[in-house]
Each structure stands twice: as structure tokens, then as C-alpha cells.
Amino acid sequence: MSKDNAEVKTASQAKSSEAQKTKPSKSGLLERFSALKSYFLLSRTELRKVSWPTLKETRTTGLVVLGFVTVMALLLGLVDFLLSGAIRMILS
């Protein structure tokens, strides 16, 4: 068998296997639902292992984040104000 002939057979086999993959079968559909069910069951199991923060920890962390954002906004506003004043002085 020549090399070109082998390549043609390989290409036709690939096309036929792709055609088979695109046709949904009942067993393939059941496998997908089974896999999806398994995924959700495993996810639920893993979520039960998570150590969730208490309400107090969540509130404290949230306030720290809000405080940091406020300080950074004020700092960047000040820098912007000073730089825009300096540019106005240079251009005038």
C-alpha cells in the first residue's frame, strides 16, 4: 500500500469517527447525565468540607476592604488633583 493511499484511508476513518461522535445516542446521553450527576454530587461533598467564615469574620473582612478602597480612592484623588494642577501651571 502506498503512503498516499494510507493517508486517504486515515483521513476517511477520521471523518467517519467524527460523524459518529456528532450523532447523539441514548447511551451517550445517559452517560452525560450520569457524569453531570456525579459532578454535582462530588461538588456537594467538597463544599461540605469547606470551612465557611462566620458572620463576624465576613463583616470584619468586608469593612477592612471598604476602608482600604476608601483610603486608596482619596489618595489617588489627591495625586490626580496635584498632577492636574502641575500640568495646568506648565501649560499656562
PDB file of N, CA, C and O in Angstrom:
ATOM      1  N   MET A   1       0.848  -1.158   0.000  1.00  0.00           N
ATOM      2  CA  MET A   1       0.000   0.000   0.000  1.00  0.00           C
ATOM      3  C   MET A   1       0.903   1.234   0.000  1.00  0.00           C
ATOM      4  O   MET A   1       1.886   1.291   0.738  1.00  0.00           O
ATOM      5  N   SER A   2       0.565   2.212  -0.827  1.00  0.00           N
ATOM      6  CA  SER A   2       1.400   3.405  -0.920  1.00  0.00           C
ATOM      7  C   SER A   2       1.110   4.337   0.246  1.00  0.00           C
ATOM      8  O   SER A   2       0.101   4.196   0.937  1.00  0.00           O
ATOM      9  N   LYS A   3       1.996   5.276   0.451  1.00  0.00           N
ATOM     10  CA  LYS A   3       1.877   6.222   1.551  1.00  0.00           C
ATOM     11  C   LYS A   3       0.658   7.127   1.359  1.00  0.00           C
ATOM     12  O   LYS A   3      -0.049   7.424   2.322  1.00  0.00           O
ATOM     13  N   ASP A   4       0.406   7.568   0.114  1.00  0.00           N
ATOM     14  CA  ASP A   4      -0.739   8.429  -0.178  1.00  0.00           C
ATOM     15  C   ASP A   4      -2.050   7.694   0.082  1.00  0.00           C
ATOM     16  O   ASP A   4      -2.998   8.270   0.616  1.00  0.00           O
ATOM     17  N   ASN A   5      -2.097   6.412  -0.302  1.00  0.00           N
ATOM     18  CA  ASN A   5      -3.297   5.619  -0.102  1.00  0.00           C
ATOM     19  C   ASN A   5      -3.585   5.454   1.398  1.00  0.00           C
ATOM     20  O   ASN A   5      -4.743   5.486   1.813  1.00  0.00           O
ATOM     21  N   ALA A   6      -2.539   5.279   2.205  1.00  0.00           N
ATOM     22  CA  ALA A   6      -2.702   5.132   3.649  1.00  0.00           C
ATOM     23  C   ALA A   6      -3.215   6.432   4.257  1.00  0.00           C
ATOM     24  O   ALA A   6      -4.028   6.409   5.180  1.00  0.00           O
ATOM     25  N   GLU A   7      -2.738   7.574   3.739  1.00  0.00           N
ATOM     26  CA  GLU A   7      -3.195   8.870   4.250  1.00  0.00           C
ATOM     27  C   GLU A   7      -4.668   9.082   3.932  1.00  0.00           C
ATOM     28  O   GLU A   7      -5.406   9.631   4.751  1.00  0.00           O
ATOM     29  N   VAL A   8      -5.108   8.650   2.740  1.00  0.00           N
ATOM     30  CA  VAL A   8      -6.508   8.792   2.351  1.00  0.00           C
ATOM     31  C   VAL A   8      -7.384   7.943   3.244  1.00  0.00           C
ATOM     32  O   VAL A   8      -8.448   8.394   3.669  1.00  0.00           O
ATOM     33  N   LYS A   9      -6.960   6.708   3.544  1.00  0.00           N
ATOM     34  CA  LYS A   9      -7.734   5.839   4.415  1.00  0.00           C
ATOM     35  C   LYS A   9      -7.799   6.416   5.821  1.00  0.00           C
ATOM     36  O   LYS A   9      -8.850   6.368   6.461  1.00  0.00           O
ATOM     37  N   THR A  10      -6.693   6.961   6.308  1.00  0.00           N
ATOM     38  CA  THR A  10      -6.673   7.548   7.643  1.00  0.00           C
ATOM     39  C   THR A  10      -7.614   8.742   7.702  1.00  0.00           C
ATOM     40  O   THR A  10      -8.338   8.908   8.684  1.00  0.00           O
ATOM     41  N   ALA A  11      -7.614   9.569   6.676  1.00  0.00           N
ATOM     42  CA  ALA A  11      -8.486  10.742   6.645  1.00  0.00           C
ATOM     43  C   ALA A  11      -9.950  10.320   6.594  1.00  0.00           C
ATOM     44  O   ALA A  11     -10.789  10.924   7.263  1.00  0.00           O
ATOM     45  N   SER A  12     -10.266   9.295   5.812  1.00  0.00           N
ATOM     46  CA  SER A  12     -11.654   8.855   5.726  1.00  0.00           C
ATOM     47  C   SER A  12     -12.105   8.213   7.040  1.00  0.00           C
ATOM     48  O   SER A  12     -13.269   8.330   7.423  1.00  0.00           O
ATOM     49  N   GLN A  13     -11.185   7.536   7.729  1.00  0.00           N
ATOM     50  CA  GLN A  13     -11.530   6.949   9.021  1.00  0.00           C
ATOM     51  C   GLN A  13     -11.788   8.055  10.048  1.00  0.00           C
ATOM     52  O   GLN A  13     -12.689   7.940  10.880  1.00  0.00           O
ATOM     53  N   ALA A  14     -10.996   9.117   9.985  1.00  0.00           N
ATOM     54  CA  ALA A  14     -11.179  10.236  10.910  1.00  0.00           C
ATOM     55  C   ALA A  14     -12.532  10.899  10.664  1.00  0.00           C
ATOM     56  O   ALA A  14     -13.221  11.264  11.616  1.00  0.00           O
ATOM     57  N   LYS A  15     -12.920  11.058   9.399  1.00  0.00           N
ATOM     58  CA  LYS A  15     -14.202  11.669   9.071  1.00  0.00           C
ATOM     59  C   LYS A  15     -15.356  10.805   9.562  1.00  0.00           C
ATOM     60  O   LYS A  15     -16.345  11.326  10.078  1.00  0.00           O
ATOM     61  N   SER A  16     -15.237   9.498   9.406  1.00  0.00           N
ATOM     62  CA  SER A  16     -16.322   8.617   9.840  1.00  0.00           C
ATOM     63  C   SER A  16     -16.428   8.598  11.362  1.00  0.00           C
ATOM     64  O   SER A  16     -17.530   8.510  11.904  1.00  0.00           O
ATOM     65  N   SER A  17     -15.294   8.679  12.056  1.00  0.00           N
ATOM     66  CA  SER A  17     -15.353   8.700  13.516  1.00  0.00           C
ATOM     67  C   SER A  17     -15.927  10.027  14.003  1.00  0.00           C
ATOM     68  O   SER A  17     -16.615  10.057  15.023  1.00  0.00           O
ATOM     69  N   GLU A  18     -15.656  11.135  13.290  1.00  0.00           N
ATOM     70  CA  GLU A  18     -16.235  12.423  13.657  1.00  0.00           C
ATOM     71  C   GLU A  18     -17.739  12.404  13.435  1.00  0.00           C
ATOM     72  O   GLU A  18     -18.492  12.961  14.234  1.00  0.00           O
ATOM     73  N   ALA A  19     -18.180  11.770  12.363  1.00  0.00           N
ATOM     74  CA  ALA A  19     -19.609  11.685  12.079  1.00  0.00           C
ATOM     75  C   ALA A  19     -20.317  10.875  13.162  1.00  0.00           C
ATOM     76  O   ALA A  19     -21.444  11.190  13.543  1.00  0.00           O
ATOM     77  N   GLN A  20     -19.654   9.835  13.654  1.00  0.00           N
ATOM     78  CA  GLN A  20     -20.254   9.035  14.713  1.00  0.00           C
ATOM     79  C   GLN A  20     -20.343   9.815  16.018  1.00  0.00           C
ATOM     80  O   GLN A  20     -21.289   9.637  16.785  1.00  0.00           O
ATOM     81  N   LYS A  21     -19.372  10.672  16.275  1.00  0.00           N
ATOM     82  CA  LYS A  21     -19.366  11.451  17.505  1.00  0.00           C
ATOM     83  C   LYS A  21     -20.470  12.499  17.513  1.00  0.00           C
ATOM     84  O   LYS A  21     -20.996  12.827  18.576  1.00  0.00           O
ATOM     85  N   THR A  22     -20.828  13.028  16.355  1.00  0.00           N
ATOM     86  CA  THR A  22     -21.828  14.079  16.314  1.00  0.00           C
ATOM     87  C   THR A  22     -23.241  13.550  16.452  1.00  0.00           C
ATOM     88  O   THR A  22     -24.140  14.310  16.811  1.00  0.00           O
ATOM     89  N   LYS A  23     -23.466  12.289  16.183  1.00  0.00           N
ATOM     90  CA  LYS A  23     -24.804  11.713  16.315  1.00  0.00           C
ATOM     91  C   LYS A  23     -25.041  11.340  17.782  1.00  0.00           C
ATOM     92  O   LYS A  23     -24.379  10.451  18.317  1.00  0.00           O
ATOM     93  N   PRO A  24     -26.002  12.036  18.433  1.00  0.00           N
ATOM     94  CA  PRO A  24     -26.261  11.696  19.840  1.00  0.00           C
ATOM     95  C   PRO A  24     -27.026  10.388  19.946  1.00  0.00           C
ATOM     96  O   PRO A  24     -28.035  10.190  19.270  1.00  0.00           O
ATOM     97  N   SER A  25     -26.545   9.513  20.785  1.00  0.00           N
ATOM     98  CA  SER A  25     -27.232   8.253  21.019  1.00  0.00           C
ATOM     99  C   SER A  25     -27.791   8.273  22.435  1.00  0.00           C
ATOM    100  O   SER A  25     -27.377   9.078  23.269  1.00  0.00           O
ATOM    101  N   LYS A  26     -28.732   7.382  22.691  1.00  0.00           N
ATOM    102  CA  LYS A  26     -29.343   7.346  24.019  1.00  0.00           C
ATOM    103  C   LYS A  26     -28.327   6.972  25.086  1.00  0.00           C
ATOM    104  O   LYS A  26     -28.349   7.518  26.190  1.00  0.00           O
ATOM    105  N   SER A  27     -27.435   6.041  24.758  1.00  0.00           N
ATOM    106  CA  SER A  27     -26.453   5.631  25.763  1.00  0.00           C
ATOM    107  C   SER A  27     -25.465   6.770  26.032  1.00  0.00           C
ATOM    108  O   SER A  27     -25.035   6.960  27.170  1.00  0.00           O
ATOM    109  N   GLY A  28     -25.108   7.522  24.997  1.00  0.00           N
ATOM    110  CA  GLY A  28     -24.208   8.663  25.188  1.00  0.00           C
ATOM    111  C   GLY A  28     -24.857   9.751  26.009  1.00  0.00           C
ATOM    112  O   GLY A  28     -24.210  10.394  26.836  1.00  0.00           O
ATOM    113  N   LEU A  29     -26.150   9.955  25.775  1.00  0.00           N
ATOM    114  CA  LEU A  29     -26.886  10.951  26.530  1.00  0.00           C
ATOM    115  C   LEU A  29     -26.998  10.541  27.995  1.00  0.00           C
ATOM    116  O   LEU A  29     -26.863  11.372  28.893  1.00  0.00           O
ATOM    117  N   LEU A  30     -27.244   9.261  28.225  1.00  0.00           N
ATOM    118  CA  LEU A  30     -27.322   8.766  29.604  1.00  0.00           C
ATOM    119  C   LEU A  30     -25.977   8.884  30.306  1.00  0.00           C
ATOM    120  O   LEU A  30     -25.917   9.189  31.498  1.00  0.00           O
ATOM    121  N   GLU A  31     -24.896   8.642  29.566  1.00  0.00           N
ATOM    122  CA  GLU A  31     -23.558   8.776  30.151  1.00  0.00           C
ATOM    123  C   GLU A  31     -23.290  10.212  30.553  1.00  0.00           C
ATOM    124  O   GLU A  31     -22.701  10.470  31.603  1.00  0.00           O
ATOM    125  N   ARG A  32     -23.725  11.155  29.712  1.00  0.00           N
ATOM    126  CA  ARG A  32     -23.508  12.568  30.033  1.00  0.00           C
ATOM    127  C   ARG A  32     -24.300  12.973  31.273  1.00  0.00           C
ATOM    128  O   ARG A  32     -23.777  13.670  32.142  1.00  0.00           O
ATOM    129  N   PHE A  33     -25.567  12.536  31.360  1.00  0.00           N
ATOM    130  CA  PHE A  33     -26.359  12.857  32.538  1.00  0.00           C
ATOM    131  C   PHE A  33     -25.771  12.204  33.780  1.00  0.00           C
ATOM    132  O   PHE A  33     -25.783  12.793  34.861  1.00  0.00           O
ATOM    133  N   SER A  34     -25.261  11.003  33.630  1.00  0.00           N
ATOM    134  CA  SER A  34     -24.635  10.315  34.750  1.00  0.00           C
ATOM    135  C   SER A  34     -23.383  11.070  35.204  1.00  0.00           C
ATOM    136  O   SER A  34     -23.140  11.221  36.402  1.00  0.00           O
ATOM    137  N   ALA A  35     -22.601  11.538  34.246  1.00  0.00           N
ATOM    138  CA  ALA A  35     -21.396  12.292  34.571  1.00  0.00           C
ATOM    139  C   ALA A  35     -21.764  13.618  35.242  1.00  0.00           C
ATOM    140  O   ALA A  35     -21.096  14.042  36.185  1.00  0.00           O
ATOM    141  N   LEU A  36     -22.822  14.272  34.761  1.00  0.00           N
ATOM    142  CA  LEU A  36     -23.265  15.523  35.349  1.00  0.00           C
ATOM    143  C   LEU A  36     -23.754  15.317  36.784  1.00  0.00           C
ATOM    144  O   LEU A  36     -23.466  16.120  37.671  1.00  0.00           O
ATOM    145  N   LYS A  37     -24.496  14.235  36.996  1.00  0.00           N
ATOM    146  CA  LYS A  37     -24.980  13.912  38.342  1.00  0.00           C
ATOM    147  C   LYS A  37     -23.799  13.645  39.273  1.00  0.00           C
ATOM    148  O   LYS A  37     -23.780  14.105  40.414  1.00  0.00           O
ATOM    149  N   SER A  38     -22.829  12.906  38.780  1.00  0.00           N
ATOM    150  CA  SER A  38     -21.637  12.608  39.568  1.00  0.00           C
ATOM    151  C   SER A  38     -20.878  13.895  39.912  1.00  0.00           C
ATOM    152  O   SER A  38     -20.383  14.048  41.029  1.00  0.00           O
ATOM    153  N   TYR A  39     -20.790  14.813  38.953  1.00  0.00           N
ATOM    154  CA  TYR A  39     -20.109  16.091  39.179  1.00  0.00           C
ATOM    155  C   TYR A  39     -20.785  16.862  40.311  1.00  0.00           C
ATOM    156  O   TYR A  39     -20.113  17.366  41.210  1.00  0.00           O
ATOM    157  N   PHE A  40     -22.130  16.955  40.264  1.00  0.00           N
ATOM    158  CA  PHE A  40     -22.840  17.692  41.294  1.00  0.00           C
ATOM    159  C   PHE A  40     -22.726  17.021  42.664  1.00  0.00           C
ATOM    160  O   PHE A  40     -22.611  17.705  43.681  1.00  0.00           O
ATOM    161  N   LEU A  41     -22.758  15.703  42.694  1.00  0.00           N
ATOM    162  CA  LEU A  41     -22.614  15.010  43.976  1.00  0.00           C
ATOM    163  C   LEU A  41     -21.224  15.226  44.571  1.00  0.00           C
ATOM    164  O   LEU A  41     -21.089  15.442  45.775  1.00  0.00           O
ATOM    165  N   LEU A  42     -20.199  15.168  43.732  1.00  0.00           N
ATOM    166  CA  LEU A  42     -18.835  15.405  44.216  1.00  0.00           C
ATOM    167  C   LEU A  42     -18.646  16.859  44.637  1.00  0.00           C
ATOM    168  O   LEU A  42     -17.952  17.139  45.615  1.00  0.00           O
ATOM    169  N   SER A  43     -19.258  17.778  43.906  1.00  0.00           N
ATOM    170  CA  SER A  43     -19.169  19.193  44.273  1.00  0.00           C
ATOM    171  C   SER A  43     -19.802  19.432  45.632  1.00  0.00           C
ATOM    172  O   SER A  43     -19.253  20.159  46.461  1.00  0.00           O
ATOM    173  N   ARG A  44     -20.961  18.820  45.862  1.00  0.00           N
ATOM    174  CA  ARG A  44     -21.642  18.963  47.147  1.00  0.00           C
ATOM    175  C   ARG A  44     -20.775  18.411  48.268  1.00  0.00           C
ATOM    176  O   ARG A  44     -20.684  19.014  49.338  1.00  0.00           O
ATOM    177  N   THR A  45     -20.143  17.280  48.033  1.00  0.00           N
ATOM    178  CA  THR A  45     -19.266  16.686  49.035  1.00  0.00           C
ATOM    179  C   THR A  45     -18.092  17.609  49.355  1.00  0.00           C
ATOM    180  O   THR A  45     -17.731  17.782  50.519  1.00  0.00           O
ATOM    181  N   GLU A  46     -17.504  18.196  48.327  1.00  0.00           N
ATOM    182  CA  GLU A  46     -16.366  19.099  48.551  1.00  0.00           C
ATOM    183  C   GLU A  46     -16.798  20.378  49.260  1.00  0.00           C
ATOM    184  O   GLU A  46     -16.065  20.891  50.106  1.00  0.00           O
ATOM    185  N   LEU A  47     -17.980  20.900  48.925  1.00  0.00           N
ATOM    186  CA  LEU A  47     -18.454  22.118  49.577  1.00  0.00           C
ATOM    187  C   LEU A  47     -18.724  21.904  51.053  1.00  0.00           C
ATOM    188  O   LEU A  47     -18.630  22.843  51.843  1.00  0.00           O
ATOM    189  N   ARG A  48     -19.055  20.695  51.430  1.00  0.00           N
ATOM    190  CA  ARG A  48     -19.262  20.401  52.850  1.00  0.00           C
ATOM    191  C   ARG A  48     -17.938  20.402  53.623  1.00  0.00           C
ATOM    192  O   ARG A  48     -17.935  20.577  54.842  1.00  0.00           O
ATOM    193  N   LYS A  49     -16.827  20.208  52.930  1.00  0.00           N
ATOM    194  CA  LYS A  49     -15.512  20.193  53.578  1.00  0.00           C
ATOM    195  C   LYS A  49     -14.965  21.602  53.805  1.00  0.00           C
ATOM    196  O   LYS A  49     -14.020  21.785  54.573  1.00  0.00           O
ATOM    197  N   VAL A  50     -15.552  22.590  53.145  1.00  0.00           N
ATOM    198  CA  VAL A  50     -15.057  23.960  53.229  1.00  0.00           C
ATOM    199  C   VAL A  50     -15.339  24.520  54.614  1.00  0.00           C
ATOM    200  O   VAL A  50     -16.419  24.310  55.168  1.00  0.00           O
ATOM    201  N   SER A  51     -14.369  25.232  55.171  1.00  0.00           N
ATOM    202  CA  SER A  51     -14.612  25.905  56.445  1.00  0.00           C
ATOM    203  C   SER A  51     -15.101  27.322  56.112  1.00  0.00           C
ATOM    204  O   SER A  51     -14.318  28.193  55.733  1.00  0.00           O
ATOM    205  N   TRP A  52     -16.399  27.525  56.262  1.00  0.00           N
ATOM    206  CA  TRP A  52     -17.010  28.799  55.907  1.00  0.00           C
ATOM    207  C   TRP A  52     -16.772  29.811  57.018  1.00  0.00           C
ATOM    208  O   TRP A  52     -16.788  29.443  58.193  1.00  0.00           O
ATOM    209  N   PRO A  53     -16.548  31.096  56.670  1.00  0.00           N
ATOM    210  CA  PRO A  53     -16.330  32.108  57.709  1.00  0.00           C
ATOM    211  C   PRO A  53     -17.633  32.418  58.451  1.00  0.00           C
ATOM    212  O   PRO A  53     -18.733  32.258  57.922  1.00  0.00           O
ATOM    213  N   THR A  54     -17.464  32.861  59.681  1.00  0.00           N
ATOM    214  CA  THR A  54     -18.636  33.254  60.462  1.00  0.00           C
ATOM    215  C   THR A  54     -19.114  34.626  59.985  1.00  0.00           C
ATOM    216  O   THR A  54     -18.426  35.304  59.222  1.00  0.00           O
ATOM    217  N   LEU A  55     -20.284  35.019  60.440  1.00  0.00           N
ATOM    218  CA  LEU A  55     -20.833  36.323  60.061  1.00  0.00           C
ATOM    219  C   LEU A  55     -19.921  37.448  60.542  1.00  0.00           C
ATOM    220  O   LEU A  55     -19.723  38.439  59.839  1.00  0.00           O
ATOM    221  N   LYS A  56     -19.367  37.289  61.747  1.00  0.00           N
ATOM    222  CA  LYS A  56     -18.476  38.316  62.305  1.00  0.00           C
ATOM    223  C   LYS A  56     -17.210  38.447  61.455  1.00  0.00           C
ATOM    224  O   LYS A  56     -16.771  39.561  61.169  1.00  0.00           O
ATOM    225  N   GLU A  57     -16.619  37.314  61.048  1.00  0.00           N
ATOM    226  CA  GLU A  57     -15.417  37.347  60.198  1.00  0.00           C
ATOM    227  C   GLU A  57     -15.714  37.988  58.846  1.00  0.00           C
ATOM    228  O   GLU A  57     -14.906  38.759  58.329  1.00  0.00           O
ATOM    229  N   THR A  58     -16.866  37.671  58.277  1.00  0.00           N
ATOM    230  CA  THR A  58     -17.250  38.231  56.993  1.00  0.00           C
ATOM    231  C   THR A  58     -17.445  39.737  57.099  1.00  0.00           C
ATOM    232  O   THR A  58     -16.984  40.492  56.243  1.00  0.00           O
ATOM    233  N   ARG A  59     -18.127  40.167  58.146  1.00  0.00           N
ATOM    234  CA  ARG A  59     -18.362  41.598  58.352  1.00  0.00           C
ATOM    235  C   ARG A  59     -17.037  42.334  58.545  1.00  0.00           C
ATOM    236  O   ARG A  59     -16.828  43.393  57.954  1.00  0.00           O
ATOM    237  N   THR A  60     -16.152  41.789  59.358  1.00  0.00           N
ATOM    238  CA  THR A  60     -14.859  42.428  59.615  1.00  0.00           C
ATOM    239  C   THR A  60     -14.036  42.538  58.332  1.00  0.00           C
ATOM    240  O   THR A  60     -13.469  43.591  58.042  1.00  0.00           O
ATOM    241  N   THR A  61     -13.974  41.471  57.583  1.00  0.00           N
ATOM    242  CA  THR A  61     -13.216  41.482  56.340  1.00  0.00           C
ATOM    243  C   THR A  61     -13.810  42.474  55.340  1.00  0.00           C
ATOM    244  O   THR A  61     -13.076  43.183  54.652  1.00  0.00           O
ATOM    245  N   GLY A  62     -15.123  42.520  55.262  1.00  0.00           N
ATOM    246  CA  GLY A  62     -15.782  43.461  54.366  1.00  0.00           C
ATOM    247  C   GLY A  62     -15.484  44.905  54.730  1.00  0.00           C
ATOM    248  O   GLY A  62     -15.249  45.738  53.854  1.00  0.00           O
ATOM    249  N   LEU A  63     -15.493  45.202  56.032  1.00  0.00           N
ATOM    250  CA  LEU A  63     -15.181  46.563  56.475  1.00  0.00           C
ATOM    251  C   LEU A  63     -13.730  46.927  56.192  1.00  0.00           C
ATOM    252  O   LEU A  63     -13.442  48.069  55.835  1.00  0.00           O
ATOM    253  N   VAL A  64     -12.823  45.987  56.343  1.00  0.00           N
ATOM    254  CA  VAL A  64     -11.416  46.240  56.031  1.00  0.00           C
ATOM    255  C   VAL A  64     -11.259  46.563  54.546  1.00  0.00           C
ATOM    256  O   VAL A  64     -10.531  47.486  54.182  1.00  0.00           O
ATOM    257  N   VAL A  65     -11.933  45.811  53.702  1.00  0.00           N
ATOM    258  CA  VAL A  65     -11.864  46.052  52.252  1.00  0.00           C
ATOM    259  C   VAL A  65     -12.443  47.421  51.916  1.00  0.00           C
ATOM    260  O   VAL A  65     -11.839  48.172  51.151  1.00  0.00           O
ATOM    261  N   LEU A  66     -13.607  47.758  52.476  1.00  0.00           N
ATOM    262  CA  LEU A  66     -14.204  49.067  52.213  1.00  0.00           C
ATOM    263  C   LEU A  66     -13.304  50.201  52.698  1.00  0.00           C
ATOM    264  O   LEU A  66     -13.178  51.221  52.020  1.00  0.00           O
ATOM    265  N   GLY A  67     -12.683  50.035  53.857  1.00  0.00           N
ATOM    266  CA  GLY A  67     -11.750  51.042  54.360  1.00  0.00           C
ATOM    267  C   GLY A  67     -10.559  51.223  53.439  1.00  0.00           C
ATOM    268  O   GLY A  67     -10.158  52.350  53.148  1.00  0.00           O
ATOM    269  N   PHE A  68      -9.997  50.122  52.984  1.00  0.00           N
ATOM    270  CA  PHE A  68      -8.842  50.195  52.086  1.00  0.00           C
ATOM    271  C   PHE A  68      -9.214  50.876  50.770  1.00  0.00           C
ATOM    272  O   PHE A  68      -8.452  51.698  50.259  1.00  0.00           O
ATOM    273  N   VAL A  69     -10.369  50.541  50.226  1.00  0.00           N
ATOM    274  CA  VAL A  69     -10.817  51.146  48.970  1.00  0.00           C
ATOM    275  C   VAL A  69     -11.017  52.653  49.159  1.00  0.00           C
ATOM    276  O   VAL A  69     -10.653  53.438  48.284  1.00  0.00           O
ATOM    277  N   THR A  70     -11.590  53.059  50.291  1.00  0.00           N
ATOM    278  CA  THR A  70     -11.804  54.479  50.562  1.00  0.00           C
ATOM    279  C   THR A  70     -10.484  55.226  50.655  1.00  0.00           C
ATOM    280  O   THR A  70     -10.334  56.295  50.063  1.00  0.00           O
ATOM    281  N   VAL A  71      -9.530  54.680  51.389  1.00  0.00           N
ATOM    282  CA  VAL A  71      -8.213  55.317  51.529  1.00  0.00           C
ATOM    283  C   VAL A  71      -7.523  55.426  50.174  1.00  0.00           C
ATOM    284  O   VAL A  71      -6.955  56.470  49.855  1.00  0.00           O
ATOM    285  N   MET A  72      -7.563  54.366  49.374  1.00  0.00           N
ATOM    286  CA  MET A  72      -6.915  54.406  48.060  1.00  0.00           C
ATOM    287  C   MET A  72      -7.601  55.406  47.129  1.00  0.00           C
ATOM    288  O   MET A  72      -6.929  56.082  46.351  1.00  0.00           O
ATOM    289  N   ALA A  73      -8.934  55.507  47.199  1.00  0.00           N
ATOM    290  CA  ALA A  73      -9.656  56.477  46.369  1.00  0.00           C
ATOM    291  C   ALA A  73      -9.252  57.898  46.742  1.00  0.00           C
ATOM    292  O   ALA A  73      -9.031  58.732  45.863  1.00  0.00           O
ATOM    293  N   LEU A  74      -9.153  58.180  48.047  1.00  0.00           N
ATOM    294  CA  LEU A  74      -8.720  59.513  48.484  1.00  0.00           C
ATOM    295  C   LEU A  74      -7.289  59.803  48.061  1.00  0.00           C
ATOM    296  O   LEU A  74      -6.983  60.905  47.604  1.00  0.00           O
ATOM    297  N   LEU A  75      -6.418  58.822  48.210  1.00  0.00           N
ATOM    298  CA  LEU A  75      -5.016  59.004  47.822  1.00  0.00           C
ATOM    299  C   LEU A  75      -4.886  59.260  46.315  1.00  0.00           C
ATOM    300  O   LEU A  75      -4.176  60.177  45.901  1.00  0.00           O
ATOM    301  N   LEU A  76      -5.559  58.464  45.509  1.00  0.00           N
ATOM    302  CA  LEU A  76      -5.485  58.663  44.060  1.00  0.00           C
ATOM    303  C   LEU A  76      -6.142  59.975  43.631  1.00  0.00           C
ATOM    304  O   LEU A  76      -5.681  60.619  42.689  1.00  0.00           O
ATOM    305  N   GLY A  77      -7.209  60.372  44.313  1.00  0.00           N
ATOM    306  CA  GLY A  77      -7.835  61.667  44.027  1.00  0.00           C
ATOM    307  C   GLY A  77      -6.885  62.810  44.320  1.00  0.00           C
ATOM    308  O   GLY A  77      -6.804  63.764  43.546  1.00  0.00           O
ATOM    309  N   LEU A  78      -6.164  62.727  45.430  1.00  0.00           N
ATOM    310  CA  LEU A  78      -5.189  63.755  45.788  1.00  0.00           C
ATOM    311  C   LEU A  78      -4.063  63.826  44.763  1.00  0.00           C
ATOM    312  O   LEU A  78      -3.679  64.913  44.331  1.00  0.00           O
ATOM    313  N   VAL A  79      -3.534  62.667  44.376  1.00  0.00           N
ATOM    314  CA  VAL A  79      -2.462  62.635  43.372  1.00  0.00           C
ATOM    315  C   VAL A  79      -2.955  63.222  42.049  1.00  0.00           C
ATOM    316  O   VAL A  79      -2.238  63.984  41.401  1.00  0.00           O
ATOM    317  N   ASP A  80      -4.179  62.866  41.648  1.00  0.00           N
ATOM    318  CA  ASP A  80      -4.751  63.395  40.412  1.00  0.00           C
ATOM    319  C   ASP A  80      -4.896  64.913  40.499  1.00  0.00           C
ATOM    320  O   ASP A  80      -4.568  65.623  39.548  1.00  0.00           O
ATOM    321  N   PHE A  81      -5.383  65.411  41.632  1.00  0.00           N
ATOM    322  CA  PHE A  81      -5.553  66.854  41.814  1.00  0.00           C
ATOM    323  C   PHE A  81      -4.208  67.576  41.712  1.00  0.00           C
ATOM    324  O   PHE A  81      -4.103  68.598  41.034  1.00  0.00           O
ATOM    325  N   LEU A  82      -3.186  67.050  42.380  1.00  0.00           N
ATOM    326  CA  LEU A  82      -1.861  67.681  42.354  1.00  0.00           C
ATOM    327  C   LEU A  82      -1.242  67.637  40.959  1.00  0.00           C
ATOM    328  O   LEU A  82      -0.678  68.635  40.510  1.00  0.00           O
ATOM    329  N   LEU A  83      -1.335  66.509  40.269  1.00  0.00           N
ATOM    330  CA  LEU A  83      -0.749  66.411  38.932  1.00  0.00           C
ATOM    331  C   LEU A  83      -1.487  67.287  37.920  1.00  0.00           C
ATOM    332  O   LEU A  83      -0.857  67.885  37.048  1.00  0.00           O
ATOM    333  N   SER A  84      -2.810  67.369  38.025  1.00  0.00           N
ATOM    334  CA  SER A  84      -3.538  68.216  37.087  1.00  0.00           C
ATOM    335  C   SER A  84      -3.212  69.691  37.336  1.00  0.00           C
ATOM    336  O   SER A  84      -3.133  70.472  36.388  1.00  0.00           O
ATOM    337  N   GLY A  85      -3.021  70.080  38.609  1.00  0.00           N
ATOM    338  CA  GLY A  85      -2.590  71.449  38.912  1.00  0.00           C
ATOM    339  C   GLY A  85      -1.210  71.736  38.353  1.00  0.00           C
ATOM    340  O   GLY A  85      -0.969  72.816  37.814  1.00  0.00           O
ATOM    341  N   ALA A  86      -0.300  70.776  38.476  1.00  0.00           N
ATOM    342  CA  ALA A  86       1.056  70.963  37.954  1.00  0.00           C
ATOM    343  C   ALA A  86       1.037  71.088  36.430  1.00  0.00           C
ATOM    344  O   ALA A  86       1.763  71.912  35.873  1.00  0.00           O
ATOM    345  N   ILE A  87       0.230  70.294  35.757  1.00  0.00           N
ATOM    346  CA  ILE A  87       0.145  70.364  34.295  1.00  0.00           C
ATOM    347  C   ILE A  87      -0.475  71.686  33.866  1.00  0.00           C
ATOM    348  O   ILE A  87      -0.042  72.274  32.875  1.00  0.00           O
ATOM    349  N   ARG A  88      -1.500  72.172  34.604  1.00  0.00           N
ATOM    350  CA  ARG A  88      -2.091  73.472  34.283  1.00  0.00           C
ATOM    351  C   ARG A  88      -1.066  74.589  34.414  1.00  0.00           C
ATOM    352  O   ARG A  88      -1.039  75.509  33.597  1.00  0.00           O
ATOM    353  N   MET A  89      -0.219  74.511  35.443  1.00  0.00           N
ATOM    354  CA  MET A  89       0.829  75.524  35.632  1.00  0.00           C
ATOM    355  C   MET A  89       1.830  75.474  34.492  1.00  0.00           C
ATOM    356  O   MET A  89       2.261  76.522  34.012  1.00  0.00           O
ATOM    357  N   ILE A  90       2.213  74.272  34.043  1.00  0.00           N
ATOM    358  CA  ILE A  90       3.187  74.118  32.968  1.00  0.00           C
ATOM    359  C   ILE A  90       2.613  74.661  31.662  1.00  0.00           C
ATOM    360  O   ILE A  90       3.319  75.343  30.920  1.00  0.00           O
ATOM    361  N   LEU A  91       1.366  74.375  31.373  1.00  0.00           N
ATOM    362  CA  LEU A  91       0.765  74.770  30.101  1.00  0.00           C
ATOM    363  C   LEU A  91       0.359  76.246  30.060  1.00  0.00           C
ATOM    364  O   LEU A  91       0.181  76.800  28.975  1.00  0.00           O
ATOM    365  N   SER A  92       0.210  76.886  31.207  1.00  0.00           N
ATOM    366  CA  SER A  92      -0.198  78.305  31.186  1.00  0.00           C
ATOM    367  C   SER A  92       0.954  79.263  31.206  1.00  0.00           C
ATOM    368  O   SER A  92       0.747  80.476  31.191  1.00  0.00           O
TER     369      SER A  92
END
